[in-house]
Amino acid sequence: MKFLTVAAVAAGLAIAGSANASVNLVTNGSFEDGLNGWTLISTGSGQGYSPTVVITTDGIGRGYPNGAFGEGVAADDAAGPFQDNGTKAVYFSSDVPGESLTQTINLSAGWYEVGFDAYVPQNGYNNPNDATFTATIGTNVWAPVLLKGTSIGASNWMHYSAVVNVADAQNNVPTSFTFSATGFPAVDVLVDRVYIAAVPEPMTWTLMIMGFGGAGAALRRQRRRLAAI
């Protein structure tokens, strides 16, 4: 998986998301409505080629294109700021580059949390070749991460996120998620709960934390005074 930095602010890929994330600016980020709201751009062809599809994640094994080549995929249970009870995820499984899902969004200047959940099926993880997954906003790209070279492992939903800064308001910003295999056959990946959401700027977080800490200290002092009475 490749991940992104915005406006030259380095933001490392991190597991787990922020509880401060607000409204999701991505349309149909959980893919419960199939690929509605997304544009699929494909450059894949030839041996092992299988276009990106939306499959059901209910633990039941189904053949492609209705499932992950017979392997049952459990529902997304990763901890992130945008939970849902859905049983759909987008499945990238092409063995030749590449498959990209894109939509445009409007961004005001400010800080954003960007993230999604990912799952690598065991049968895909066992394939000899690696693959990357790229998340981008406009011309800003997260550093590349190999699917078999991350802590995600096999048959395990993981949440990935980063906090990024947009210096100036931008309209119709292209947002894309691109899967690129390094050969045939290659590892594949399911993606769910894609989101981009405005969050307080870091200074605001610091003030909030200090405020909570001060309130906690005051409460403890009050309890000690009451206990002494």
Buried (B, 14 or more C-beta within 10 A) or exposed (E): BBBBBBBEBEBEBBBBBBEBBEEBBBBBBBBBEEBEEBEEEBEBEEEBBBBBBBBBBEEEEBEBBEBBBEBBBEBBEBEBBBEBEBBBBBBBBBBBBBBBBBBBBEBEEEBBBBBBBBBBBEBBBEBEBBBBBBBBBBEBBBBEBBBBEBEBEBBBBBBBBBBBBBEEEBEEBEBBBBBBBBBBBBBBBBBBBBBBBBBBEEEEBEEEEEEEEEEEEEEEEEEEEEEEE
